[in-house]
Amino acid sequence: MEYHELSAKDKNHLVEEFSEFRELKAIGVHVTTKSKVNDITHTLKAVENEVCLSPRPPTISITYHPFSSSIISGHGPVSKLYCMQHVG
């Protein structure tokens, strides 16, 4: 059925569904490994920029360790973010 043949109610419903889809596509959860890594990288860059803007040298180092394990509840790749405070 063509769009112009739909009733006004069906057209509104279709527009609402598409609007929800666009919103999820823009801000939704990324499901591919590459997009997850890109999200983490972007977040870490933002954190790094904030730390570098402080007047004192940074006292925290952040490392990202992606790994894959079938031990963890059968969920696919798992990533961890470690923050370590330097003493000194």
PDB file of N, CA, C and O in Angstrom:
ATOM      1  N   MET A   1       0.845  -1.174   0.000  1.00  0.00           N
ATOM      2  CA  MET A   1       0.000   0.000   0.000  1.00  0.00           C
ATOM      3  C   MET A   1       0.895   1.243   0.000  1.00  0.00           C
ATOM      4  O   MET A   1       1.869   1.295   0.750  1.00  0.00           O
ATOM      5  N   GLU A   2       0.590   2.209  -0.801  1.00  0.00           N
ATOM      6  CA  GLU A   2       1.344   3.448  -0.894  1.00  0.00           C
ATOM      7  C   GLU A   2       0.979   4.386   0.254  1.00  0.00           C
ATOM      8  O   GLU A   2      -0.111   4.301   0.821  1.00  0.00           O
ATOM      9  N   TYR A   3       1.906   5.281   0.587  1.00  0.00           N
ATOM     10  CA  TYR A   3       1.695   6.216   1.692  1.00  0.00           C
ATOM     11  C   TYR A   3       0.451   7.072   1.477  1.00  0.00           C
ATOM     12  O   TYR A   3      -0.336   7.262   2.404  1.00  0.00           O
ATOM     13  N   HIS A   4       0.267   7.584   0.274  1.00  0.00           N
ATOM     14  CA  HIS A   4      -0.875   8.478   0.015  1.00  0.00           C
ATOM     15  C   HIS A   4      -2.221   7.747   0.075  1.00  0.00           C
ATOM     16  O   HIS A   4      -3.269   8.392   0.116  1.00  0.00           O
ATOM     17  N   GLU A   5      -2.203   6.429   0.080  1.00  0.00           N
ATOM     18  CA  GLU A   5      -3.434   5.647   0.183  1.00  0.00           C
ATOM     19  C   GLU A   5      -3.808   5.330   1.634  1.00  0.00           C
ATOM     20  O   GLU A   5      -4.897   4.815   1.889  1.00  0.00           O
ATOM     21  N   LEU A   6      -2.927   5.630   2.577  1.00  0.00           N
ATOM     22  CA  LEU A   6      -3.190   5.344   3.989  1.00  0.00           C
ATOM     23  C   LEU A   6      -4.170   6.349   4.578  1.00  0.00           C
ATOM     24  O   LEU A   6      -4.305   7.471   4.090  1.00  0.00           O
ATOM     25  N   SER A   7      -4.847   5.924   5.631  1.00  0.00           N
ATOM     26  CA  SER A   7      -5.741   6.840   6.350  1.00  0.00           C
ATOM     27  C   SER A   7      -4.895   7.803   7.182  1.00  0.00           C
ATOM     28  O   SER A   7      -3.705   7.567   7.393  1.00  0.00           O
ATOM     29  N   ALA A   8      -5.503   8.871   7.644  1.00  0.00           N
ATOM     30  CA  ALA A   8      -4.786   9.867   8.452  1.00  0.00           C
ATOM     31  C   ALA A   8      -4.229   9.229   9.729  1.00  0.00           C
ATOM     32  O   ALA A   8      -3.120   9.549  10.156  1.00  0.00           O
ATOM     33  N   LYS A   9      -5.003   8.331  10.331  1.00  0.00           N
ATOM     34  CA  LYS A   9      -4.563   7.650  11.550  1.00  0.00           C
ATOM     35  C   LYS A   9      -3.325   6.793  11.265  1.00  0.00           C
ATOM     36  O   LYS A   9      -2.365   6.816  12.036  1.00  0.00           O
ATOM     37  N   ASP A  10      -3.343   6.043  10.164  1.00  0.00           N
ATOM     38  CA  ASP A  10      -2.204   5.201   9.794  1.00  0.00           C
ATOM     39  C   ASP A  10      -0.975   6.045   9.459  1.00  0.00           C
ATOM     40  O   ASP A  10       0.148   5.667   9.795  1.00  0.00           O
ATOM     41  N   LYS A  11      -1.183   7.184   8.800  1.00  0.00           N
ATOM     42  CA  LYS A  11      -0.065   8.078   8.478  1.00  0.00           C
ATOM     43  C   LYS A  11       0.583   8.609   9.753  1.00  0.00           C
ATOM     44  O   LYS A  11       1.808   8.627   9.873  1.00  0.00           O
ATOM     45  N   ASN A  12      -0.250   9.042  10.706  1.00  0.00           N
ATOM     46  CA  ASN A  12       0.281   9.544  11.978  1.00  0.00           C
ATOM     47  C   ASN A  12       1.052   8.462  12.718  1.00  0.00           C
ATOM     48  O   ASN A  12       2.114   8.723  13.284  1.00  0.00           O
ATOM     49  N   HIS A  13       0.517   7.249  12.712  1.00  0.00           N
ATOM     50  CA  HIS A  13       1.195   6.123  13.368  1.00  0.00           C
ATOM     51  C   HIS A  13       2.549   5.849  12.709  1.00  0.00           C
ATOM     52  O   HIS A  13       3.543   5.612  13.394  1.00  0.00           O
ATOM     53  N   LEU A  14       2.578   5.882  11.403  1.00  0.00           N
ATOM     54  CA  LEU A  14       3.814   5.651  10.657  1.00  0.00           C
ATOM     55  C   LEU A  14       4.849   6.733  10.959  1.00  0.00           C
ATOM     56  O   LEU A  14       6.031   6.434  11.127  1.00  0.00           O
ATOM     57  N   VAL A  15       4.410   7.977  11.028  1.00  0.00           N
ATOM     58  CA  VAL A  15       5.313   9.094  11.341  1.00  0.00           C
ATOM     59  C   VAL A  15       5.859   8.945  12.757  1.00  0.00           C
ATOM     60  O   VAL A  15       7.045   9.181  12.983  1.00  0.00           O
ATOM     61  N   GLU A  16       5.015   8.556  13.715  1.00  0.00           N
ATOM     62  CA  GLU A  16       5.463   8.348  15.093  1.00  0.00           C
ATOM     63  C   GLU A  16       6.515   7.244  15.164  1.00  0.00           C
ATOM     64  O   GLU A  16       7.535   7.403  15.834  1.00  0.00           O
ATOM     65  N   GLU A  17       6.274   6.133  14.481  1.00  0.00           N
ATOM     66  CA  GLU A  17       7.241   5.029  14.473  1.00  0.00           C
ATOM     67  C   GLU A  17       8.572   5.476  13.885  1.00  0.00           C
ATOM     68  O   GLU A  17       9.633   5.149  14.418  1.00  0.00           O
ATOM     69  N   PHE A  18       8.517   6.216  12.798  1.00  0.00           N
ATOM     70  CA  PHE A  18       9.750   6.680  12.166  1.00  0.00           C
ATOM     71  C   PHE A  18      10.489   7.662  13.070  1.00  0.00           C
ATOM     72  O   PHE A  18      11.718   7.633  13.142  1.00  0.00           O
ATOM     73  N   SER A  19       9.749   8.531  13.761  1.00  0.00           N
ATOM     74  CA  SER A  19      10.373   9.487  14.681  1.00  0.00           C
ATOM     75  C   SER A  19      11.098   8.761  15.804  1.00  0.00           C
ATOM     76  O   SER A  19      12.217   9.129  16.163  1.00  0.00           O
ATOM     77  N   GLU A  20      10.468   7.729  16.362  1.00  0.00           N
ATOM     78  CA  GLU A  20      11.105   6.929  17.414  1.00  0.00           C
ATOM     79  C   GLU A  20      12.357   6.244  16.880  1.00  0.00           C
ATOM     80  O   GLU A  20      13.385   6.208  17.556  1.00  0.00           O
ATOM     81  N   PHE A  21      12.271   5.703  15.671  1.00  0.00           N
ATOM     82  CA  PHE A  21      13.413   5.032  15.063  1.00  0.00           C
ATOM     83  C   PHE A  21      14.575   6.009  14.880  1.00  0.00           C
ATOM     84  O   PHE A  21      15.719   5.671  15.184  1.00  0.00           O
ATOM     85  N   ARG A  22      14.290   7.213  14.388  1.00  0.00           N
ATOM     86  CA  ARG A  22      15.344   8.214  14.178  1.00  0.00           C
ATOM     87  C   ARG A  22      15.995   8.602  15.491  1.00  0.00           C
ATOM     88  O   ARG A  22      17.214   8.760  15.558  1.00  0.00           O
ATOM     89  N   GLU A  23      15.189   8.757  16.541  1.00  0.00           N
ATOM     90  CA  GLU A  23      15.731   9.122  17.841  1.00  0.00           C
ATOM     91  C   GLU A  23      16.639   8.021  18.372  1.00  0.00           C
ATOM     92  O   GLU A  23      17.738   8.302  18.852  1.00  0.00           O
ATOM     93  N   LEU A  24      16.192   6.774  18.289  1.00  0.00           N
ATOM     94  CA  LEU A  24      17.019   5.655  18.745  1.00  0.00           C
ATOM     95  C   LEU A  24      18.291   5.541  17.919  1.00  0.00           C
ATOM     96  O   LEU A  24      19.353   5.226  18.456  1.00  0.00           O
ATOM     97  N   LYS A  25      18.193   5.791  16.632  1.00  0.00           N
ATOM     98  CA  LYS A  25      19.359   5.704  15.759  1.00  0.00           C
ATOM     99  C   LYS A  25      20.381   6.778  16.125  1.00  0.00           C
ATOM    100  O   LYS A  25      21.587   6.544  16.054  1.00  0.00           O
ATOM    101  N   ALA A  26      19.896   7.948  16.515  1.00  0.00           N
ATOM    102  CA  ALA A  26      20.787   9.060  16.835  1.00  0.00           C
ATOM    103  C   ALA A  26      21.433   8.911  18.207  1.00  0.00           C
ATOM    104  O   ALA A  26      22.615   9.219  18.366  1.00  0.00           O
ATOM    105  N   ILE A  27      20.678   8.442  19.204  1.00  0.00           N
ATOM    106  CA  ILE A  27      21.214   8.391  20.566  1.00  0.00           C
ATOM    107  C   ILE A  27      21.126   7.008  21.182  1.00  0.00           C
ATOM    108  O   ILE A  27      21.437   6.846  22.362  1.00  0.00           O
ATOM    109  N   GLY A  28      20.720   6.030  20.436  1.00  0.00           N
ATOM    110  CA  GLY A  28      20.495   4.696  20.978  1.00  0.00           C
ATOM    111  C   GLY A  28      21.775   3.938  21.279  1.00  0.00           C
ATOM    112  O   GLY A  28      22.881   4.438  21.071  1.00  0.00           O
ATOM    113  N   VAL A  29      21.602   2.744  21.764  1.00  0.00           N
ATOM    114  CA  VAL A  29      22.709   1.867  22.111  1.00  0.00           C
ATOM    115  C   VAL A  29      23.337   1.321  20.835  1.00  0.00           C
ATOM    116  O   VAL A  29      22.637   0.872  19.927  1.00  0.00           O
ATOM    117  N   HIS A  30      24.652   1.365  20.780  1.00  0.00           N
ATOM    118  CA  HIS A  30      25.364   0.830  19.626  1.00  0.00           C
ATOM    119  C   HIS A  30      25.641  -0.649  19.867  1.00  0.00           C
ATOM    120  O   HIS A  30      26.067  -1.032  20.957  1.00  0.00           O
ATOM    121  N   VAL A  31      25.405  -1.467  18.875  1.00  0.00           N
ATOM    122  CA  VAL A  31      25.500  -2.898  19.083  1.00  0.00           C
ATOM    123  C   VAL A  31      26.726  -3.541  18.463  1.00  0.00           C
ATOM    124  O   VAL A  31      27.068  -4.663  18.835  1.00  0.00           O
ATOM    125  N   THR A  32      27.395  -2.889  17.546  1.00  0.00           N
ATOM    126  CA  THR A  32      28.573  -3.508  16.959  1.00  0.00           C
ATOM    127  C   THR A  32      29.783  -3.230  17.834  1.00  0.00           C
ATOM    128  O   THR A  32      29.824  -2.230  18.551  1.00  0.00           O
ATOM    129  N   THR A  33      30.759  -4.107  17.775  1.00  0.00           N
ATOM    130  CA  THR A  33      31.971  -3.943  18.567  1.00  0.00           C
ATOM    131  C   THR A  33      32.686  -2.656  18.198  1.00  0.00           C
ATOM    132  O   THR A  33      33.164  -1.933  19.072  1.00  0.00           O
ATOM    133  N   LYS A  34      32.761  -2.371  16.912  1.00  0.00           N
ATOM    134  CA  LYS A  34      33.452  -1.157  16.470  1.00  0.00           C
ATOM    135  C   LYS A  34      32.778   0.091  17.032  1.00  0.00           C
ATOM    136  O   LYS A  34      33.463   1.008  17.486  1.00  0.00           O
ATOM    137  N   SER A  35      31.452   0.140  17.008  1.00  0.00           N
ATOM    138  CA  SER A  35      30.755   1.320  17.519  1.00  0.00           C
ATOM    139  C   SER A  35      30.899   1.437  19.036  1.00  0.00           C
ATOM    140  O   SER A  35      30.959   2.547  19.567  1.00  0.00           O
ATOM    141  N   LYS A  36      30.955   0.298  19.740  1.00  0.00           N
ATOM    142  CA  LYS A  36      31.179   0.332  21.187  1.00  0.00           C
ATOM    143  C   LYS A  36      32.560   0.902  21.497  1.00  0.00           C
ATOM    144  O   LYS A  36      32.707   1.737  22.390  1.00  0.00           O
ATOM    145  N   VAL A  37      33.571   0.449  20.756  1.00  0.00           N
ATOM    146  CA  VAL A  37      34.933   0.946  20.958  1.00  0.00           C
ATOM    147  C   VAL A  37      34.992   2.435  20.643  1.00  0.00           C
ATOM    148  O   VAL A  37      35.640   3.193  21.365  1.00  0.00           O
ATOM    149  N   ASN A  38      34.323   2.863  19.573  1.00  0.00           N
ATOM    150  CA  ASN A  38      34.297   4.285  19.228  1.00  0.00           C
ATOM    151  C   ASN A  38      33.632   5.106  20.329  1.00  0.00           C
ATOM    152  O   ASN A  38      34.090   6.205  20.639  1.00  0.00           O
ATOM    153  N   ASP A  39      32.558   4.586  20.924  1.00  0.00           N
ATOM    154  CA  ASP A  39      31.889   5.288  22.023  1.00  0.00           C
ATOM    155  C   ASP A  39      32.825   5.438  23.221  1.00  0.00           C
ATOM    156  O   ASP A  39      32.930   6.518  23.802  1.00  0.00           O
ATOM    157  N   ILE A  40      33.500   4.356  23.583  1.00  0.00           N
ATOM    158  CA  ILE A  40      34.433   4.395  24.713  1.00  0.00           C
ATOM    159  C   ILE A  40      35.574   5.356  24.422  1.00  0.00           C
ATOM    160  O   ILE A  40      35.956   6.150  25.282  1.00  0.00           O
ATOM    161  N   THR A  41      36.121   5.287  23.211  1.00  0.00           N
ATOM    162  CA  THR A  41      37.226   6.168  22.836  1.00  0.00           C
ATOM    163  C   THR A  41      36.798   7.627  22.931  1.00  0.00           C
ATOM    164  O   THR A  41      37.541   8.457  23.454  1.00  0.00           O
ATOM    165  N   HIS A  42      35.618   7.944  22.437  1.00  0.00           N
ATOM    166  CA  HIS A  42      35.109   9.316  22.498  1.00  0.00           C
ATOM    167  C   HIS A  42      34.943   9.766  23.951  1.00  0.00           C
ATOM    168  O   HIS A  42      35.292  10.895  24.297  1.00  0.00           O
ATOM    169  N   THR A  43      34.414   8.889  24.793  1.00  0.00           N
ATOM    170  CA  THR A  43      34.225   9.217  26.205  1.00  0.00           C
ATOM    171  C   THR A  43      35.561   9.443  26.891  1.00  0.00           C
ATOM    172  O   THR A  43      35.716  10.391  27.660  1.00  0.00           O
ATOM    173  N   LEU A  44      36.534   8.568  26.613  1.00  0.00           N
ATOM    174  CA  LEU A  44      37.850   8.713  27.232  1.00  0.00           C
ATOM    175  C   LEU A  44      38.550   9.984  26.770  1.00  0.00           C
ATOM    176  O   LEU A  44      39.239  10.629  27.560  1.00  0.00           O
ATOM    177  N   LYS A  45      38.385  10.352  25.505  1.00  0.00           N
ATOM    178  CA  LYS A  45      38.966  11.603  25.001  1.00  0.00           C
ATOM    179  C   LYS A  45      38.370  12.795  25.748  1.00  0.00           C
ATOM    180  O   LYS A  45      39.087  13.732  26.099  1.00  0.00           O
ATOM    181  N   ALA A  46      37.061  12.759  25.991  1.00  0.00           N
ATOM    182  CA  ALA A  46      36.407  13.843  26.728  1.00  0.00           C
ATOM    183  C   ALA A  46      36.941  13.917  28.159  1.00  0.00           C
ATOM    184  O   ALA A  46      37.193  15.007  28.672  1.00  0.00           O
ATOM    185  N   VAL A  47      37.114  12.754  28.805  1.00  0.00           N
ATOM    186  CA  VAL A  47      37.666  12.718  30.163  1.00  0.00           C
ATOM    187  C   VAL A  47      39.095  13.236  30.152  1.00  0.00           C
ATOM    188  O   VAL A  47      39.478  14.024  31.018  1.00  0.00           O
ATOM    189  N   GLU A  48      39.886  12.800  29.179  1.00  0.00           N
ATOM    190  CA  GLU A  48      41.276  13.243  29.063  1.00  0.00           C
ATOM    191  C   GLU A  48      41.342  14.759  28.894  1.00  0.00           C
ATOM    192  O   GLU A  48      42.179  15.415  29.514  1.00  0.00           O
ATOM    193  N   ASN A  49      40.475  15.314  28.071  1.00  0.00           N
ATOM    194  CA  ASN A  49      40.455  16.765  27.875  1.00  0.00           C
ATOM    195  C   ASN A  49      40.113  17.493  29.164  1.00  0.00           C
ATOM    196  O   ASN A  49      40.701  18.533  29.459  1.00  0.00           O
ATOM    197  N   GLU A  50      39.171  16.964  29.935  1.00  0.00           N
ATOM    198  CA  GLU A  50      38.805  17.585  31.204  1.00  0.00           C
ATOM    199  C   GLU A  50      39.975  17.538  32.181  1.00  0.00           C
ATOM    200  O   GLU A  50      40.253  18.526  32.861  1.00  0.00           O
ATOM    201  N   VAL A  51      40.658  16.405  32.257  1.00  0.00           N
ATOM    202  CA  VAL A  51      41.787  16.253  33.175  1.00  0.00           C
ATOM    203  C   VAL A  51      42.917  17.183  32.769  1.00  0.00           C
ATOM    204  O   VAL A  51      43.544  17.804  33.628  1.00  0.00           O
ATOM    205  N   CYS A  52      43.187  17.289  31.476  1.00  0.00           N
ATOM    206  CA  CYS A  52      44.280  18.135  30.992  1.00  0.00           C
ATOM    207  C   CYS A  52      43.971  19.615  31.172  1.00  0.00           C
ATOM    208  O   CYS A  52      44.894  20.429  31.177  1.00  0.00           O
ATOM    209  N   LEU A  53      42.725  19.985  31.317  1.00  0.00           N
ATOM    210  CA  LEU A  53      42.366  21.385  31.516  1.00  0.00           C
ATOM    211  C   LEU A  53      42.549  21.828  32.962  1.00  0.00           C
ATOM    212  O   LEU A  53      42.528  23.025  33.249  1.00  0.00           O
ATOM    213  N   SER A  54      42.727  20.880  33.873  1.00  0.00           N
ATOM    214  CA  SER A  54      42.903  21.247  35.272  1.00  0.00           C
ATOM    215  C   SER A  54      44.278  21.883  35.464  1.00  0.00           C
ATOM    216  O   SER A  54      45.209  21.563  34.725  1.00  0.00           O
ATOM    217  N   PRO A  55      44.423  22.785  36.448  1.00  0.00           N
ATOM    218  CA  PRO A  55      45.697  23.487  36.636  1.00  0.00           C
ATOM    219  C   PRO A  55      46.833  22.592  37.119  1.00  0.00           C
ATOM    220  O   PRO A  55      48.001  22.903  36.884  1.00  0.00           O
ATOM    221  N   ARG A  56      46.515  21.495  37.784  1.00  0.00           N
ATOM    222  CA  ARG A  56      47.546  20.579  38.262  1.00  0.00           C
ATOM    223  C   ARG A  56      47.698  19.416  37.300  1.00  0.00           C
ATOM    224  O   ARG A  56      46.774  19.112  36.545  1.00  0.00           O
ATOM    225  N   PRO A  57      48.858  18.757  37.319  1.00  0.00           N
ATOM    226  CA  PRO A  57      49.015  17.579  36.453  1.00  0.00           C
ATOM    227  C   PRO A  57      48.036  16.483  36.870  1.00  0.00           C
ATOM    228  O   PRO A  57      47.694  16.374  38.047  1.00  0.00           O
ATOM    229  N   PRO A  58      47.592  15.685  35.928  1.00  0.00           N
ATOM    230  CA  PRO A  58      46.630  14.631  36.268  1.00  0.00           C
ATOM    231  C   PRO A  58      47.212  13.612  37.235  1.00  0.00           C
ATOM    232  O   PRO A  58      48.389  13.258  37.160  1.00  0.00           O
ATOM    233  N   THR A  59      46.363  13.150  38.146  1.00  0.00           N
ATOM    234  CA  THR A  59      46.794  12.141  39.110  1.00  0.00           C
ATOM    235  C   THR A  59      46.084  10.817  38.880  1.00  0.00           C
ATOM    236  O   THR A  59      46.225   9.882  39.669  1.00  0.00           O
ATOM    237  N   ILE A  60      45.331  10.743  37.810  1.00  0.00           N
ATOM    238  CA  ILE A  60      44.592   9.519  37.512  1.00  0.00           C
ATOM    239  C   ILE A  60      44.937   9.070  36.105  1.00  0.00           C
ATOM    240  O   ILE A  60      44.925   9.868  35.167  1.00  0.00           O
ATOM    241  N   SER A  61      45.244   7.789  35.964  1.00  0.00           N
ATOM    242  CA  SER A  61      45.423   7.257  34.614  1.00  0.00           C
ATOM    243  C   SER A  61      44.262   6.313  34.329  1.00  0.00           C
ATOM    244  O   SER A  61      43.826   5.560  35.199  1.00  0.00           O
ATOM    245  N   ILE A  62      43.780   6.367  33.118  1.00  0.00           N
ATOM    246  CA  ILE A  62      42.637   5.552  32.722  1.00  0.00           C
ATOM    247  C   ILE A  62      43.071   4.630  31.602  1.00  0.00           C
ATOM    248  O   ILE A  62      43.624   5.072  30.595  1.00  0.00           O
ATOM    249  N   THR A  63      42.817   3.345  31.789  1.00  0.00           N
ATOM    250  CA  THR A  63      43.135   2.388  30.728  1.00  0.00           C
ATOM    251  C   THR A  63      41.887   1.596  30.385  1.00  0.00           C
ATOM    252  O   THR A  63      41.061   1.302  31.249  1.00  0.00           O
ATOM    253  N   TYR A  64      41.769   1.263  29.141  1.00  0.00           N
ATOM    254  CA  TYR A  64      40.620   0.521  28.628  1.00  0.00           C
ATOM    255  C   TYR A  64      41.114  -0.838  28.175  1.00  0.00           C
ATOM    256  O   TYR A  64      41.998  -0.921  27.322  1.00  0.00           O
ATOM    257  N   HIS A  65      40.554  -1.913  28.735  1.00  0.00           N
ATOM    258  CA  HIS A  65      40.982  -3.267  28.414  1.00  0.00           C
ATOM    259  C   HIS A  65      39.824  -4.069  27.847  1.00  0.00           C
ATOM    260  O   HIS A  65      39.028  -4.623  28.606  1.00  0.00           O
ATOM    261  N   PRO A  66      39.714  -4.141  26.521  1.00  0.00           N
ATOM    262  CA  PRO A  66      38.676  -5.006  25.959  1.00  0.00           C
ATOM    263  C   PRO A  66      39.127  -6.460  26.017  1.00  0.00           C
ATOM    264  O   PRO A  66      40.292  -6.758  25.753  1.00  0.00           O
ATOM    265  N   PHE A  67      38.237  -7.343  26.350  1.00  0.00           N
ATOM    266  CA  PHE A  67      38.570  -8.758  26.321  1.00  0.00           C
ATOM    267  C   PHE A  67      37.314  -9.553  26.022  1.00  0.00           C
ATOM    268  O   PHE A  67      36.199  -9.046  26.140  1.00  0.00           O
ATOM    269  N   SER A  68      37.504 -10.774  25.644  1.00  0.00           N
ATOM    270  CA  SER A  68      36.373 -11.636  25.338  1.00  0.00           C
ATOM    271  C   SER A  68      36.453 -12.855  26.237  1.00  0.00           C
ATOM    272  O   SER A  68      37.522 -13.438  26.418  1.00  0.00           O
ATOM    273  N   SER A  69      35.328 -13.232  26.791  1.00  0.00           N
ATOM    274  CA  SER A  69      35.303 -14.385  27.675  1.00  0.00           C
ATOM    275  C   SER A  69      33.942 -15.054  27.596  1.00  0.00           C
ATOM    276  O   SER A  69      32.904 -14.393  27.615  1.00  0.00           O
ATOM    277  N   SER A  70      33.966 -16.357  27.509  1.00  0.00           N
ATOM    278  CA  SER A  70      32.702 -17.087  27.513  1.00  0.00           C
ATOM    279  C   SER A  70      32.309 -17.465  28.935  1.00  0.00           C
ATOM    280  O   SER A  70      31.237 -18.027  29.158  1.00  0.00           O
ATOM    281  N   ILE A  71      33.174 -17.157  29.896  1.00  0.00           N
ATOM    282  CA  ILE A  71      32.910 -17.500  31.291  1.00  0.00           C
ATOM    283  C   ILE A  71      31.813 -16.604  31.864  1.00  0.00           C
ATOM    284  O   ILE A  71      31.029 -17.046  32.704  1.00  0.00           O
ATOM    285  N   ILE A  72      31.753 -15.376  31.424  1.00  0.00           N
ATOM    286  CA  ILE A  72      30.844 -14.399  32.011  1.00  0.00           C
ATOM    287  C   ILE A  72      29.443 -14.566  31.436  1.00  0.00           C
ATOM    288  O   ILE A  72      29.100 -13.905  30.457  1.00  0.00           O
ATOM    289  N   SER A  73      28.656 -15.409  32.007  1.00  0.00           N
ATOM    290  CA  SER A  73      27.234 -15.593  31.703  1.00  0.00           C
ATOM    291  C   SER A  73      26.911 -15.764  30.230  1.00  0.00           C
ATOM    292  O   SER A  73      25.783 -15.491  29.820  1.00  0.00           O
ATOM    293  N   GLY A  74      27.846 -16.198  29.436  1.00  0.00           N
ATOM    294  CA  GLY A  74      27.563 -16.402  28.025  1.00  0.00           C
ATOM    295  C   GLY A  74      27.363 -15.125  27.235  1.00  0.00           C
ATOM    296  O   GLY A  74      26.967 -15.182  26.071  1.00  0.00           O
ATOM    297  N   HIS A  75      27.626 -13.970  27.839  1.00  0.00           N
ATOM    298  CA  HIS A  75      27.517 -12.710  27.110  1.00  0.00           C
ATOM    299  C   HIS A  75      28.779 -12.540  26.283  1.00  0.00           C
ATOM    300  O   HIS A  75      29.852 -12.936  26.737  1.00  0.00           O
ATOM    301  N   GLY A  76      28.700 -11.983  25.123  1.00  0.00           N
ATOM    302  CA  GLY A  76      29.821 -11.827  24.196  1.00  0.00           C
ATOM    303  C   GLY A  76      30.975 -11.044  24.777  1.00  0.00           C
ATOM    304  O   GLY A  76      31.281 -11.180  25.962  1.00  0.00           O
ATOM    305  N   PRO A  77      31.618 -10.233  23.972  1.00  0.00           N
ATOM    306  CA  PRO A  77      32.779  -9.474  24.440  1.00  0.00           C
ATOM    307  C   PRO A  77      32.411  -8.555  25.602  1.00  0.00           C
ATOM    308  O   PRO A  77      31.326  -7.974  25.636  1.00  0.00           O
ATOM    309  N   VAL A  78      33.324  -8.438  26.536  1.00  0.00           N
ATOM    310  CA  VAL A  78      33.118  -7.606  27.712  1.00  0.00           C
ATOM    311  C   VAL A  78      34.265  -6.611  27.769  1.00  0.00           C
ATOM    312  O   VAL A  78      35.398  -6.946  27.424  1.00  0.00           O
ATOM    313  N   SER A  79      33.982  -5.416  28.194  1.00  0.00           N
ATOM    314  CA  SER A  79      35.014  -4.397  28.299  1.00  0.00           C
ATOM    315  C   SER A  79      35.055  -3.880  29.725  1.00  0.00           C
ATOM    316  O   SER A  79      34.034  -3.828  30.411  1.00  0.00           O
ATOM    317  N   LYS A  80      36.239  -3.502  30.158  1.00  0.00           N
ATOM    318  CA  LYS A  80      36.383  -2.937  31.491  1.00  0.00           C
ATOM    319  C   LYS A  80      37.171  -1.647  31.390  1.00  0.00           C
ATOM    320  O   LYS A  80      38.052  -1.505  30.541  1.00  0.00           O
ATOM    321  N   LEU A  81      36.847  -0.720  32.256  1.00  0.00           N
ATOM    322  CA  LEU A  81      37.540   0.547  32.328  1.00  0.00           C
ATOM    323  C   LEU A  81      38.184   0.619  33.703  1.00  0.00           C
ATOM    324  O   LEU A  81      37.494   0.536  34.719  1.00  0.00           O
ATOM    325  N   TYR A  82      39.498   0.772  33.740  1.00  0.00           N
ATOM    326  CA  TYR A  82      40.215   0.815  34.994  1.00  0.00           C
ATOM    327  C   TYR A  82      40.731   2.228  35.239  1.00  0.00           C
ATOM    328  O   TYR A  82      41.312   2.849  34.349  1.00  0.00           O
ATOM    329  N   CYS A  83      40.514   2.726  36.445  1.00  0.00           N
ATOM    330  CA  CYS A  83      41.076   4.014  36.847  1.00  0.00           C
ATOM    331  C   CYS A  83      42.023   3.745  38.003  1.00  0.00           C
ATOM    332  O   CYS A  83      41.657   3.080  38.972  1.00  0.00           O
ATOM    333  N   MET A  84      43.235   4.260  37.901  1.00  0.00           N
ATOM    334  CA  MET A  84      44.215   4.055  38.954  1.00  0.00           C
ATOM    335  C   MET A  84      44.705   5.412  39.419  1.00  0.00           C
ATOM    336  O   MET A  84      45.068   6.261  38.604  1.00  0.00           O
ATOM    337  N   GLN A  85      44.717   5.619  40.732  1.00  0.00           N
ATOM    338  CA  GLN A  85      45.211   6.875  41.255  1.00  0.00           C
ATOM    339  C   GLN A  85      46.686   6.707  41.577  1.00  0.00           C
ATOM    340  O   GLN A  85      47.082   5.752  42.245  1.00  0.00           O
ATOM    341  N   HIS A  86      47.496   7.644  41.096  1.00  0.00           N
ATOM    342  CA  HIS A  86      48.930   7.596  41.347  1.00  0.00           C
ATOM    343  C   HIS A  86      49.219   8.196  42.718  1.00  0.00           C
ATOM    344  O   HIS A  86      48.682   9.244  43.077  1.00  0.00           O
ATOM    345  N   VAL A  87      50.071   7.519  43.473  1.00  0.00           N
ATOM    346  CA  VAL A  87      50.469   8.013  44.783  1.00  0.00           C
ATOM    347  C   VAL A  87      51.825   8.667  44.622  1.00  0.00           C
ATOM    348  O   VAL A  87      52.731   8.090  44.019  1.00  0.00           O
ATOM    349  N   GLY A  88      51.967   9.841  45.147  1.00  0.00           N
ATOM    350  CA  GLY A  88      53.276  10.457  45.035  1.00  0.00           C
ATOM    351  C   GLY A  88      53.171  11.873  44.992  1.00  0.00           C
ATOM    352  O   GLY A  88      54.185  12.564  44.898  1.00  0.00           O
TER     353      GLY A  88
END
